C-alpha cells in the first residue's frame, strides 16, 4: 500500500505530544506515513521506543528512518567508512526496536576522487554494512541509498542504481527534488518522470521500483545544485508533483512517499495524497 507522510514534524505539529498525538494529527491531514529524522544522530527517547511501535501498527502508519547526515560511504579514510558502518548499525538497531524496515542513507561525496572511485568505496561500505546487519539478525532492515542534490555529491540516479546493485534487498530512495536540483531544473514533464522510473525498472526490476522510497520537495538550486528546501507555496523552483503521481498510478506503484518541505512537510504531503487519491478513482 502506498503511504504519504512528513519527514519529521511540520511547524503546525506545535506543542502536541510525540508520538501520542501523531495518529490524530496525520489522520486529520489524510496521511499514513512518517519519517523519523536522525540526521544529527540517533537520539530517540525511551518513550518513543516504548510507544511508537504499537501506535504505528494500530493506526496503520508506515514509519521510516533517516540515518545520520555524517555517514560518509565514500570517504578515502577507512576509519571514517568503518564509523559509517557503525552509524548504520546503530540506526538499524533503533529501527528494529521501533518496527521500522526502511533506512535512508546519504550516498556520500566525491571529494577529489573520480566519481567511479567514490562509487566503488561506497559500494564496499554498504556491503560491509549489510554483512554486519545480517550478522546481528537484522536482515529484514532495508538500506535505501538516496539520490543527492549537490552536483559534487555522489548520488546521481545512475550511481544510486549501482549502489542498490550491492544487494538485491536494497531499495532506492529517490529524492526528486534533489534530482531536479542537481540537473538544474531538469524535471519538468511527465516524460521526465517516466524516464527516471524506466531507468529504475530497467536496472532493478519492477518489484523494487514498486516498493521504492520517495522523498519530495521543491528545492532552490544554484550552479552547484541544491541550496535549500522550500514549500509547495514557493513556485519559482520545481519540481511539480502531479506528473509523478500520474506515473505512480499508471504503473501501479506502492512507494512510501515522504515530503521534506521546509516547515510545511505534513501539509504538502497531504496535498500530494489528495491529488493521488482523486486521480486514482
N, C-alpha and C positions, 0 to 999 in steps of 0.2 A: 504494500500500500504506500502511496506517495505521502510524504509529510512535508509540512511547511512550518517554519518557526524562526525565531530570532537567535542571533549569536549573542548570548548574554542578555542583560536586561535593558529595555528601552528606558528613556527618561520617564516615560509615563508609568513605569512599574512603581516608581516613587518609594514610599515607605512600607509597601507591602512586605510580608514576611516570605522569605525564600527558604525552603521550597513549598511551604504550606499553602501559600496563596497562588502558586503558579498555575494549577489546573483551572481555576476560575478565570484568571487573567487571560490565559490562552484561549479558553472556551469562548469568552466574550469577543475575542478577536477572530474566532473561527480557525484557530491554529492547533496543530497537533505535534509540533516538533520543538526542540530546544537544543542549543549547543552550549555546553559549559566551556568557558574561556579560561584556559590555564596558560595564557601567553607569557605571563610573568612568573610562572612556576606553578606546581601542583599544590595549591593552597585551598583545600576543600575542608569545610568544617565537619566535625563529627556529627552534627545534626543533619547535615546534608547526606552524609553516608548512611545515617540511620533511617531517614525518612524518604529520600527521593526514590529509591527503587520501588517501593510499594506504591507511592503516589503516581509514578510514571506508569507502572503496569495497570493500576486500577483505572486510570484516566486515559489510557491509550496514547501516551506522549512518547514519541520516539526521540531519545536523547543521544547526542553525540558529544565528543570531547575534542577540543583543540589543544594540542600539545604545546609546550613552551616555545616561544619565538627564538630562544637562544640555542635551540638544536641546530647543529651545523653538520649536515650529512656529508658535505663535500670538502671539509677542511683538509688541508695538506698535513696538518698536525694530527697524528694518530691518536694522541691522548685526548684531543678535543672530540674526535669522532667516537672514541670509546665512551666519553662522557655523554655524548648524544645518545648512544645505545642505552645508557643507564637512565637518561631522561625519558626515553620511550618506554623503558621498563616501568619506571615509576608511574607514568601516565596510564599504562596498561593495567597495572595493579589497581589504580584508582578506578579506572573504567570498569574493571571486573567487579569491584565492590559495589559499584553503582548500577550494575546491569546494563552497561553501555557496550556496544560492539565496535563502533567506528571511531578510529583515532585519526584526526587530521594532522599531517606532518608537513612543515615547510620543506621545500626541496633543497635549498642551500644556495650558496653563492659561487660564482665562477672565480672571483678574486682576479689573480693574474694568470690563471690557468686557461687552457683551451676549454671550450665547452665540453668537448669529448672527454678530457681528463677529469673534469669536475663530475661529469655523469658517472664515470667508472668508479670514482671514490664514493659517490652517493649510493650507487648500487651495492658496493661492498658493505657500507654501513647498514643499509636496510637488510641485507642478507644476514648480517650478524644480529641485528635487532630481532628479526623473525626467528632465528635459531634460538635466541635467548627466551623469547616468548614461548616457543614450543617446549623448551626445557623446563619452564616454570608451570606448564599446564595451562597456558593462556593462548592456546592455538586458535580459539574462536574469536579473539580480538582482531579486528581488521585494520591494517595500516592503510591510510589513504594519502598518498603523496599529492601535494597541492600545486596547481599552476600558480605562478608568481607574477607580480605586476611590474617589477622594475626590469629593465632590459638587461642589466648586468647580473641579474639573479638567474640561477638555474631554475627552470620551471616553465619552458615553453610547453605547448601541448604535446609535441613530439617527444620532448625529454621526459615528461611525466609518463607518457606511454611506455617509454623504455624502462623507467623506474618500476612501473607496475609489472613489467616483464620479469622482475626478480622472483616473484612468487605469484602463483595463479590465484591466491587468496586476496591479494592487494586489489583495492578499488581506487579509481582516480577521484580526487577532489578537484572538480573543475570549477574554478572561480572565473566566471565570465567577465566580471568587472576587471579582474587582473589581466585577462587575455585581451580585453578591449584596450586597456591602458598600455600594455607593452607593445601592441600593434598600432598605437597612436590613433585609436578610433576605428579599428578595422572591422568591428562587428556592427553592422547596420541593418541587414536584411535577414529574412528567414533563411535565405540561401546560405548566408554566412554561418548561421547556427547549424544548418543541415550539414555543411562541410565539416564542422567540428565534430558533430555526432557521428558522421560517417567514418571519420578517422578513428574515433574511439572504437566503434563497432568492428572496423576492419582489423585493428591491432589487438583488441582484447576480447572480441566476441559480443554477441547480443546480451547475454546474461549479465556480464559485468557493466555494460552500458546501462542496462535496465536498472541496476541497483547501485549506480554510482552516487557519490555525494556531490552536492552542488552548493557553491557559495555565490551569492548575487548581491551586487550593489552598484550604484553609479559611482564612478571614481574619476577624480580630476587627475590629469596627467600632464607631464612636460616632455621635453625631448628625451628624457631618461626613463620615461614610463610613469608608473604610479606616483602620485603626490599625496593625495588624501581621499578618504571615503566621504561621500556626500549623502544626501537624502533623495528620495524619489521626487521631492519638490524642486530639486535643483535640476533644471532641464538642459543646461549647456553641455553637459557631458553624458555619454551613454554608459552602458548600452540600454536598449529598451528590452523589457522582459516579455512582452506579449508574443513576439515571434518564437522565443524559446518555449513558452508554454504551448504554443501551437504544435511545435515539433514533438514535445513530450507526449501530447495527446495522440498525435498521428502515429507515433511509434509504440504506444502502449508502455511507456517507461514508468517506473515507480521509484524515482530517486528520493533521497532525503534532501530537502531544499532549505538552506539556511540563509537568511538575509543579514548582511553586515552593514547596513546603513548607519550613518553617524547619529545615533540617538533616537532614531525612529525605526529601528530594525523590526520591531513587532508590527507596527502599523504598516510598514512597507511589505513585510511578509504576508500580512493579511490582504493587501491589495493584489499580490500575486495569487494567493489562494482563491480569492473571489473570482478573478479572471479565469483561472484554471477550471473552477467548478462551473462557471457559467458557460464556458465553451465546450466542456466535456459532455454536456447534456444533449 
